[in-house]
Amino acid sequence: MWWKKKSLYLLLLSLGLATIIWVQMGMFLTHLLFGTQLKMNFFKFCLSLFMEDSFYYFLVILLINTLLTYIFLVTLLKIVKQLILTQTFSKRLLAGRDDELTAFITSKYGHEGKLIVIKSNSVLAFTMGYIKPTIVLSTAMIQILEENELRAVIEHETFHKNNHDPLKIFMLELIAHSLWFIPVTKWCQQNYSIISEILADEYAVRKMGSELELSTALIKLIKYHVSLKASPTLVHFSGGSINFRLQQLVEPSQSIPIKLTIKNIFISIHVLLFFIGMVLLTVA
């Protein structure tokens, strides 16, 4: 339960910060384009500190516009790139789909219409898709796992599918990428990815009634794991948090160090205090 609450806190923290900044950006852009009067806006307050038509006034306008343009373009390009990659990747998956094995696996383990098997020599198990997530298994992975190990992997991916983790992780990546000047957003993204894998493992263990099948499947997949380069956002069964996951399976009582560094805390707090202070001063 603690891990679930922590993942929710990370998601809300990142989304909250992004919402505040994006709303402030939208208000300021509306002001510039349509002359809308603003009572509380960080960017407008920055301008009000300088005399109009002065050198510094135009310099601040340039800096603000550059920052807003950068954030907007980075966000837009990330979304467009992700959509193109997702579409391309989906076509490749459908082209390599093993219909016979897909029908067999779905009839045996469920998830009809939400699970596909692809012909591949790479050992793959992941969940993809934002609106309707789909579990993807490769024929190579099915071949190396025993029946109960495969069921454990499918249960693991079922959690990601039900929890819409591909969408959540992409949103966190988007926020961390565009709001790079607030390091805490990157920290939220990294640690949510780790915790989501641990939660998926806990779900699989509860469904299986034992850690054995999941542990043996993990060990086998570590040996055969092949990462997909330039792929859209996926939730991999054998992802980068493997050490933490094995630790939790062997010693569930052990804590996982997911703390912010002093540098990240210092930068994030000062950026946020400055931002909040400027907003509050507009009301005073």
VOBA-1610 file (N, C-alpha, C; in pm, whole numbers, padded with zeros to 5 digits, always signed):
BEGIN
Met+00083-00121+00000Met+00000+00000+00000Met+00086+00126+00000Trp+00202+00120+00073Trp+00290+00236+00080Trp+00346+00271-00057Trp+00385+00168-00134Trp+00440+00194-00267Trp+00334+00258-00358Lys+00210+00213-00344Lys+00103+00268-00426Lys+00081+00416-00393Lys+00083+00450-00263Lys+00066+00589-00222Lys+00183+00673-00271Lys+00303+00617-00263Lys+00421+00692-00304Lys+00418+00720-00454Ser+00374+00622-00533Ser+00364+00644-00679Ser+00262+00753-00709Leu+00153+00756-00632Leu+00050+00859-00651Leu+00105+00996-00614Tyr+00182+01004-00505Tyr+00242+01132-00464Tyr+00337+01184-00572Leu+00417+01094-00628Leu+00512+01135-00732Leu+00439+01188-00855Leu+00334+01117-00893Leu+00255+01157-01010Leu+00189+01292-00987Leu+00129+01310-00870Leu+00060+01435-00839Leu+00157+01552-00826Leu+00274+01527-00769Leu+00374+01633-00754Leu+00419+01684-00890Ser+00453+01591-00979Ser+00500+01629-01112Ser+00390+01698-01191Leu+00270+01641-01190Leu+00157+01701-01264Leu+00119+01837-01205Gly+00127+01849-01072Gly+00094+01975-01007Gly+00188+02087-01048Leu+00318+02057-01046Leu+00418+02157-01086Leu+00399+02197-01232Ala+00378+02097-01316Ala+00361+02125-01459Ala+00235+02207-01485Thr+00127+02175-01415Thr+00001+02247-01433Thr+00016+02394-01395Ile+00081+02419-01281Ile+00101+02557-01237Ile+00178+02637-01341Ile+00289+02580-01387Ile+00375+02652-01482Ile+00307+02666-01617Trp+00243+02560-01666Trp+00176+02567-01796Trp+00057+02664-01794Val-00016+02668-01682Val-00128+02762-01670Val-00075+02905-01672Gln+00034+02931-01599Gln+00094+03063-01599Gln+00141+03101-01740Met+00198+03005-01812Met+00240+03029-01949Met+00121+03064-02038Gly+00015+02986-02025Gly-00104+03009-02106Gly-00166+03145-02080Met-00170+03185-01953Met-00225+03316-01917Met-00142+03428-01979Phe-00009+03414-01973Phe+00079+03519-02026Phe+00067+03527-02178Leu+00060+03412-02244Leu+00045+03412-02390Leu-00088+03474-02431Thr-00192+03447-02355Thr-00322+03508-02382Thr-00314+03660-02367His-00239+03702-02266His-00219+03845-02243His-00147+03910-02361Leu-00042+03843-02411Leu+00035+03898-02522Leu-00046+03902-02652Leu-00122+03794-02678Leu-00193+03783-02805Leu-00323+03861-02809Phe-00395+03863-02695Phe-00529+03922-02697Phe-00545+04039-02600Gly-00437+04073-02530Gly-00444+04187-02438Gly-00525+04161-02313Thr-00546+04036-02277Thr-00623+04002-02158Thr-00553+04054-02033Gln-00629+04116-01943Gln-00573+04167-01819Gln-00544+04053-01722Leu-00425+04055-01663Leu-00384+03951-01569Leu-00365+04010-01430Lys-00424+03946-01330Lys-00409+03992-01192Lys-00298+03917-01119Met-00270+03796-01162Met-00170+03717-01091Met-00095+03630-01191Asn+00020+03680-01238Asn+00097+03605-01335Asn+00245+03631-01316Phe+00321+03524-01305Phe+00465+03532-01278Phe+00538+03608-01388Phe+00509+03577-01512Phe+00583+03635-01624Phe+00552+03785-01639Lys+00424+03822-01616Lys+00389+03963-01624Lys+00456+04042-01513Phe+00465+03982-01394Phe+00528+04050-01282Phe+00675+04077-01311Cys+00742+03981-01374Cys+00883+04000-01411Cys+00898+04124-01499Leu+00803+04142-01592Leu+00808+04259-01681Leu+00782+04388-01605Ser+00692+04380-01506Ser+00654+04502-01433Ser+00767+04558-01348Leu+00872+04478-01327Leu+00985+04524-01247Leu+01073+04623-01323Phe+01052+04633-01454Phe+01138+04719-01536Phe+01055+04825-01607Met+01117+04938-01630Met+01051+05049-01697Met+01024+05012-01842Glu+00902+05041-01886Glu+00865+05008-02024Glu+00955+05082-02124Asp+00983+05015-02234Asp+01066+05067-02343Asp+01213+05083-02306Ser+01251+05033-02186Ser+01393+05037-02148Ser+01464+04914-02204Phe+01596+04918-02203Phe+01675+04806-02254Phe+01644+04678-02177Tyr+01641+04690-02044Tyr+01617+04572-01960Tyr+01476+04517-01978Tyr+01381+04606-02006Tyr+01243+04562-02029Tyr+01237+04472-02152Phe+01300+04516-02260Phe+01301+04434-02381Phe+01386+04309-02365Leu+01490+04317-02283Leu+01574+04200-02257Leu+01494+04093-02183Val+01416+04135-02083Val+01334+04040-02007Val+01227+03979-02098Ile+01167+04063-02184Ile+01068+04010-02280Ile+01131+03903-02368Leu+01253+03931-02414Leu+01323+03834-02499Leu+01349+03704-02424Leu+01394+03716-02299Leu+01425+03596-02219Leu+01298+03515-02192Ile+01190+03586-02156Ile+01063+03517-02127Ile+01010+03448-02252Asn+01010+03519-02363Asn+00961+03461-02489Asn+01046+03343-02533Thr+01177+03354-02511Thr+01266+03242-02546Thr+01235+03120-02462Leu+01214+03140-02330Leu+01182+03029-02241Leu+01049+02966-02278Leu+00947+03050-02301Leu+00814+02998-02335Leu+00817+02924-02469Thr+00890+02980-02565Thr+00901+02916-02696Thr+00971+02782-02684Tyr+01078+02779-02604Tyr+01153+02655-02584Tyr+01063+02546-02523Ile+00993+02582-02414Ile+00908+02485-02346Ile+00798+02436-02440Phe+00737+02528-02514Phe+00629+02491-02606Phe+00679+02399-02716Leu+00793+02435-02779Leu+00846+02355-02889Leu+00893+02218-02842Val+00963+02215-02728Val+01011+02088-02675Val+00894+01995-02645Thr+00789+02050-02584Thr+00670+01970-02551Thr+00602+01920-02678Leu+00584+02011-02775Leu+00518+01975-02900Leu+00598+01870-02977Leu+00729+01891-02989Leu+00814+01796-03063Leu+00816+01659-02996Lys+00819+01658-02864Lys+00818+01532-02791Lys+00689+01454-02818Ile+00577+01524-02816Ile+00448+01459-02841Ile+00440+01408-02984Val+00479+01492-03081Val+00473+01453-03222Val+00565+01333-03247Lys+00688+01341-03195Lys+00783+01231-03213Lys+00729+01102-03153Gln+00668+01113-03036Gln+00614+00995-02969Gln+00500+00933-03049Leu+00414+01018-03103Leu+00301+00968-03182Leu+00350+00897-03308Ile+00451+00955-03374Ile+00505+00894-03495Ile+00571+00759-03463Leu+00650+00758-03355Leu+00717+00634-03316Leu+00616+00526-03277Thr+00513+00568-03205Thr+00410+00473-03163Thr+00338+00413-03283Gln+00303+00498-03379Gln+00233+00451-03499Gln+00322+00356-03580Thr+00449+00395-03598Thr+00543+00311-03672Thr+00564+00177-03603Phe+00581+00185-03470Phe+00606+00064-03393Phe+00485-00028-03394Ser+00366+00031-03386Ser+00243-00050-03387Ser+00228-00125-03519Lys+00263-00059-03630Lys+00256-00124-03762Lys+00352-00242-03769Arg+00470-00225-03713Arg+00569-00334-03714Arg+00521-00451-03629Leu+00459-00420-03516Leu+00408-00526-03430Leu+00298-00605-03500Leu+00206-00533-03563Leu+00096-00600-03632Leu+00147-00684-03749Ala+00253-00633-03816Ala+00310-00708-03929Ala+00376-00837-03882Gly+00428-00836-03760Gly+00495-00954-03707Gly+00409-01036-03613Arg+00282-01011-03612Arg+00191-01080-03519Arg+00176-01227-03556Asp+00181-01310-03454Asp+00157-01454-03470Asp+00013-01481-03428Asp-00078-01486-03524Asp-00220-01498-03494Asp-00254-01628-03422Glu-00193-01735-03466Glu-00224-01865-03406Glu-00181-01870-03259Leu-00058-01825-03232Leu-00008-01827-03095Leu-00081-01723-03008Thr-00118-01610-03068Thr-00195-01509-02995Thr-00328-01567-02949Ala-00395-01638-03040Ala-00524-01699-03005Ala-00508-01803-02895Phe-00400-01881-02903Phe-00375-01984-02802Phe-00347-01924-02665Ile-00260-01822-02660Ile-00222-01760-02533Ile-00341-01688-02469Thr-00419-01616-02551Thr-00533-01543-02495Thr-00643-01637-02446Ser-00659-01751-02514Ser-00759-01848-02469Ser-00716-01915-02339Lys-00585-01924-02319Lys-00532-01991-02200Lys-00518-01896-02083Tyr-00474-01772-02110Tyr-00445-01678-02002Tyr-00540-01558-01999Gly-00629-01546-02094Gly-00721-01433-02097Gly-00666-01314-02174His-00728-01198-02156His-00687-01072-02220His-00713-01072-02371Glu-00819-01136-02415Glu-00849-01138-02558Glu-00867-00996-02611Gly-00798-00965-02719Gly-00804-00832-02777Gly-00710-00734-02711Lys-00649-00772-02599Lys-00559-00682-02527Lys-00422-00746-02505Leu-00396-00854-02578Leu-00267-00922-02571Leu-00234-00977-02709Ile-00112-00953-02757Ile-00070-01010-02884Ile+00067-01074-02869Val+00091-01172-02953Val+00222-01238-02958Val+00284-01206-03093Ile+00410-01162-03090Ile+00480-01128-03213Ile+00592-01227-03239Lys+00622-01249-03366Lys+00732-01337-03404Lys+00864-01259-03390Ser+00945-01299-03295Ser+01071-01228-03271Ser+01169-01319-03199Asn+01296-01307-03236Asn+01402-01382-03168Asn+01449-01310-03043Ser+01404-01188-03023Ser+01436-01113-02902Ser+01338-01150-02791Val+01388-01154-02669Val+01304-01190-02555Val+01236-01063-02504Leu+01107-01050-02534Leu+01036-00926-02505Leu+00905-00952-02432Ala+00877-00866-02336Ala+00748-00865-02267Ala+00725-00722-02221Phe+00627-00654-02277Phe+00603-00516-02240Phe+00458-00478-02266Thr+00423-00361-02215Thr+00289-00306-02235Thr+00302-00174-02308Met+00223-00153-02411Met+00227-00028-02486Met+00085+00019-02517Gly+00076+00148-02547Gly-00055+00206-02577Gly-00101+00297-02466Tyr-00160+00411-02503Tyr-00199+00512-02406Tyr-00347+00504-02370Ile-00433+00490-02468Ile-00577+00485-02441Ile-00621+00343-02410Lys-00580+00250-02495Lys-00612+00109-02474Lys-00481+00029-02471Pro-00416+00020-02356Pro-00287-00050-02346Pro-00299-00197-02388Thr-00193-00245-02451Thr-00189-00383-02499Thr-00063-00451-02449Ile-00078-00575-02405Ile+00037-00656-02362Ile+00097-00722-02485Val+00229-00711-02497Val+00299-00770-02612Val+00402-00872-02561Leu+00394-00992-02615Leu+00489-01099-02582Leu+00555-01145-02711Ser+00682-01182-02702Ser+00750-01235-02820Ser+00752-01388-02814Thr+00762-01449-02932Thr+00766-01596-02938Thr+00890-01649-02867Ala+01001-01576-02874Ala+01124-01620-02808Ala+01106-01624-02657Met+01035-01527-02602Met+01015-01525-02458Met+00926-01640-02412Ile+00822-01666-02490Ile+00732-01776-02456Ile+00806-01909-02455Gln+00903-01923-02545Gln+00977-02048-02556Gln+01068-02075-02435Ile+01120-01969-02373Ile+01217-01991-02264Ile+01152-02002-02126Leu+01022-01971-02116Leu+00957-01972-01986Leu+00868-02095-01969Glu+00862-02140-01845Glu+00767-02245-01810Glu+00627-02184-01800Glu+00526-02268-01794Glu+00388-02221-01796Glu+00358-02122-01684Asn+00396-02155-01559Asn+00368-02066-01446Asn+00453-01938-01451Glu+00573-01949-01506Glu+00658-01830-01522Glu+00594-01734-01622Leu+00542-01789-01729Leu+00476-01706-01829Leu+00352-01640-01770Arg+00279-01715-01690Arg+00160-01658-01626Arg+00198-01543-01534Ala+00311-01558-01463Ala+00357-01452-01373Ala+00394-01326-01451Val+00459-01344-01566Val+00495-01230-01651Val+00369-01161-01702Ile+00271-01238-01744Ile+00146-01181-01795Ile+00073-01105-01684Glu+00074-01159-01562Glu+00012-01089-01450Glu+00084-00957-01422His+00216-00960-01433His+00295-00838-01415His+00253-00731-01518Glu+00244-00772-01642Glu+00205-00678-01747Glu+00058-00637-01735Thr-00024-00724-01677Thr-00165-00691-01655Thr-00178-00570-01564Phe-00093-00564-01462Phe-00096-00449-01373Phe-00065-00321-01450His+00040-00325-01532His+00074-00206-01612His-00041-00165-01703Lys-00105-00264-01762Lys-00217-00237-01854Lys-00333-00174-01778Asn-00371-00232-01665Asn-00484-00182-01588Asn-00455-00045-01527Asn-00329-00022-01496Asn-00289+00103-01431Asn-00255+00213-01531His-00262+00181-01661His-00229+00277-01768His-00090+00337-01749Asp+00006+00254-01712Asp+00142+00302-01687Asp+00212+00362-01809Pro+00192+00308-01930Pro+00258+00372-02045Pro+00222+00520-02059Leu+00094+00554-02038Leu+00051+00693-02048Leu+00110+00776-01936Lys+00106+00725-01814Lys+00157+00799-01698Lys+00307+00824-01710Ile+00381+00721-01752Ile+00526+00737-01765Ile+00560+00835-01877Phe+00485+00830-01986Phe+00510+00927-02093Phe+00483+01069-02047Met+00376+01089-01972Met+00346+01223-01919Met+00458+01272-01828Leu+00510+01185-01743Leu+00618+01223-01653Leu+00746+01253-01731Glu+00773+01175-01835Glu+00889+01201-01920Glu+00875+01335-01991Leu+00755+01364-02038Leu+00729+01490-02108Leu+00752+01609-02015Ile+00702+01598-01893Ile+00719+01705-01795Ile+00866+01724-01760Ala+00936+01612-01734Ala+01077+01620-01697Ala+01160+01679-01809His+01124+01648-01934His+01199+01695-02050His+01177+01845-02073Ser+01053+01890-02059Ser+01023+02030-02088Ser+01056+02122-01971Leu+01039+02073-01849Leu+01069+02154-01730Leu+01201+02110-01668Trp+01304+02103-01749Trp+01435+02054-01705Trp+01495+02140-01595Phe+01453+02267-01584Phe+01510+02358-01485Phe+01455+02331-01344Ile+01362+02236-01332Ile+01314+02191-01200Ile+01350+02044-01187Pro+01468+02013-01131Pro+01518+01874-01127Pro+01425+01775-01060Val+01338+01823-00972Val+01249+01731-00902Val+01156+01658-00999Thr+01127+01719-01115Thr+01041+01652-01213Thr+01109+01529-01271Lys+01240+01537-01294Lys+01316+01422-01342Lys+01320+01314-01235Trp+01336+01355-01112Trp+01338+01261-01000Trp+01204+01188-00989Cys+01094+01260-01006Cys+00961+01198-01002Cys+00947+01093-01112Gln+00992+01127-01231Gln+00981+01036-01345Gln+01062+00908-01323Gln+01186+00923-01277Gln+01272+00808-01256Gln+01219+00715-01148Asn+01174+00773-01040Asn+01129+00691-00927Asn+00991+00633-00949Tyr+00906+00702-01026Tyr+00777+00642-01059Tyr+00798+00516-01143Ser+00894+00520-01235Ser+00923+00404-01319Ser+00965+00285-01234Ile+01050+00310-01134Ile+01095+00203-01046Ile+00979+00147-00964Ile+00902+00237-00904Ile+00793+00194-00816Ile+00684+00122-00895Ser+00659+00164-01018Ser+00556+00098-01098Ser+00594-00048-01126Glu+00724-00073-01143Glu+00769-00211-01164Glu+00753-00294-01036Ile+00783-00234-00922Ile+00768-00304-00795Ile+00622-00336-00768Leu+00534-00240-00796Leu+00391-00263-00778Leu+00339-00373-00870Ala+00390-00374-00993Ala+00349-00479-01087Ala+00397-00616-01039Asp+00517-00621-00982Asp+00568-00746-00927Asp+00482-00792-00808Glu+00446-00698-00721Glu+00363-00733-00605Glu+00227-00787-00650Tyr+00172-00726-00754Tyr+00044-00772-00808Tyr+00057-00915-00861Ala+00166-00942-00936Ala+00188-01076-00991Ala+00206-01179-00880Val+00279-01141-00776Val+00302-01234-00664Val+00170-01266-00595Arg+00086-01165-00575Arg-00045-01190-00512Arg-00129-01284-00597Lys-00127-01263-00728Lys-00206-01348-00817Lys-00153-01491-00822Met-00020-01503-00819Met+00041-01637-00827Met+00044-01707-00691Gly+00043-01628-00584Gly+00048-01686-00450Gly+00189-01719-00403Ser+00289-01682-00483Ser+00428-01712-00448Ser+00522-01623-00529Glu+00643-01597-00473Glu+00744-01520-00546Glu+00826-01605-00642Leu+00814-01739-00630Leu+00903-01830-00701Leu+00896-01811-00853Glu+00775-01816-00909Glu+00760-01810-01056Glu+00811-01677-01113Leu+00780-01570-01045Leu+00823-01439-01093Leu+00975-01425-01083Ser+01032-01475-00974Ser+01178-01466-00954Ser+01253-01545-01060Thr+01209-01665-01088Thr+01277-01746-01188Thr+01260-01688-01328Ala+01142-01630-01354Ala+01120-01565-01484Ala+01212-01445-01499Leu+01228-01367-01393Leu+01316-01251-01397Leu+01459-01291-01426Ile+01505-01393-01359Ile+01643-01438-01378Ile+01665-01484-01522Lys+01569-01557-01577Lys+01581-01602-01716Lys+01581-01484-01813Leu+01493-01387-01788Leu+01481-01274-01879Leu+01598-01178-01869Ile+01664-01175-01756Ile+01783-01091-01744Ile+01889-01138-01844Lys+01900-01267-01859Lys+02001-01324-01948Lys+01970-01296-02095Tyr+01842-01290-02126Tyr+01804-01278-02267Tyr+01753-01139-02306His+01744-01051-02207His+01683-00921-02232His+01757-00842-02340Val+01679-00791-02435Val+01733-00705-02540Val+01649-00579-02543Ser+01711-00464-02520Ser+01636-00338-02518Ser+01606-00292-02660Leu+01490-00229-02680Leu+01451-00175-02809Leu+01497-00032-02821Lys+01580-00002-02922Lys+01631+00134-02941Lys+01526+00219-03014Ala+01519+00344-02970Ala+01428+00443-03032Ala+01285+00392-03039Ser+01243+00323-02933Ser+01107+00272-02930Ser+01017+00370-02857Pro+00887+00365-02881Pro+00797+00450-02806Pro+00793+00406-02660Thr+00725+00485-02578Thr+00722+00455-02436Thr+00664+00317-02411Leu+00745+00231-02349Leu+00703+00096-02316Leu+00720+00075-02167Val+00654-00024-02115Val+00679-00067-01978Val+00734-00208-01989His+00865-00220-01974His+00932-00347-01994His+00928-00433-01869Phe+00910-00563-01889Phe+00913-00655-01775Phe+01051-00657-01712Ser+01156-00659-01793Ser+01292-00661-01740Ser+01359-00528-01766Gly+01310-00424-01701Gly+01360-00289-01722Gly+01478-00255-01634Gly+01511-00125-01626Gly+01630-00079-01557Gly+01624-00092-01405Ser+01507-00119-01347Ser+01493-00128-01202Ser+01508-00271-01152Ile+01577-00353-01228Ile+01583-00496-01199Ile+01643-00527-01062Asn+01747-00453-01023Asn+01810-00479-00893Asn+01716-00450-00778Phe+01644-00340-00787Phe+01547-00306-00683Phe+01437-00411-00675Arg+01393-00459-00789Arg+01284-00555-00794Arg+01325-00688-00732Leu+01445-00733-00765Leu+01495-00857-00706Leu+01511-00843-00555Gln+01556-00726-00512Gln+01571-00701-00368Gln+01436-00711-00298Gln+01332-00654-00360Gln+01200-00657-00299Gln+01141-00798-00297Leu+01172-00877-00399Leu+01123-01014-00402Leu+01190-01100-00296Val+01321-01077-00277Val+01396-01156-00179Val+01375-01105-00037Glu+01380-00971-00021Glu+01363-00910+00112Glu+01264-00795+00104Pro+01135-00824+00108Pro+01032-00720+00093Pro+01039-00611+00199Ser+01097-00642+00315Ser+01103-00544+00423Ser+01210-00439+00403Gln+01303-00465+00312Gln+01412-00371+00287Gln+01361-00249+00210Ser+01407-00132+00252Ser+01366-00010+00184Ser+01452+00014+00061Ile+01400+00094-00030Ile+01473+00126-00152Ile+01511+00274-00149Pro+01639+00304-00164Pro+01683+00444-00157Pro+01645+00522-00282Ile+01540+00600-00273Ile+01498+00683-00387Ile+01491+00828-00341Lys+01604+00876-00289Lys+01609+01010-00232Lys+01664+01111-00333Leu+01620+01235-00314Leu+01674+01344-00395Leu+01815+01378-00350Thr+01900+01415-00444Thr+02034+01461-00409Thr+02024+01603-00354Ile+02124+01643-00278Ile+02127+01777-00221Ile+02121+01883-00331Lys+02191+01858-00441Lys+02193+01953-00552Lys+02053+01971-00611Asn+01983+01859-00634Asn+01848+01867-00692Asn+01751+01937-00598Ile+01764+01908-00467Ile+01677+01973-00368Ile+01701+02124-00369Phe+01828+02162-00368Phe+01865+02304-00363Phe+01810+02379-00484Ile+01834+02324-00603Ile+01790+02392-00726Ile+01637+02398-00732Ser+01571+02286-00704Ser+01425+02280-00714Ser+01357+02376-00618Ile+01404+02377-00493Ile+01343+02463-00391Ile+01359+02611-00428His+01478+02649-00472His+01501+02789-00506His+01422+02832-00629Val+01413+02744-00728Val+01333+02778-00847Val+01186+02793-00810Leu+01134+02701-00728Leu+00994+02706-00690Leu+00964+02824-00599Leu+01052+02853-00503Leu+01033+02966-00414Leu+01033+03097-00493Phe+01124+03107-00588Phe+01131+03227-00671Phe+01003+03242-00752Phe+00960+03131-00811Phe+00840+03133-00894Phe+00717+03171-00811Ile+00699+03103-00696Ile+00584+03129-00610Ile+00589+03272-00554Gly+00710+03315-00516Gly+00725+03450-00462Gly+00684+03556-00562Met+00723+03537-00687Met+00687+03635-00791Met+00536+03637-00813Val+00473+03522-00807Val+00327+03516-00825Val+00256+03587-00711Leu+00301+03562-00587Leu+00237+03622-00470Leu+00254+03774-00470Leu+00369+03820-00516Leu+00394+03963-00518Leu+00301+04037-00615Thr+00251+03965-00714Thr+00159+04030-00807Thr+00025+04061-00740Val-00005+03988-00633Val-00131+04009-00561Val-00118+04121-00459Ala+00005+04134-00405Ala+00029+04233-00299Ala+00008+04376-00348
//
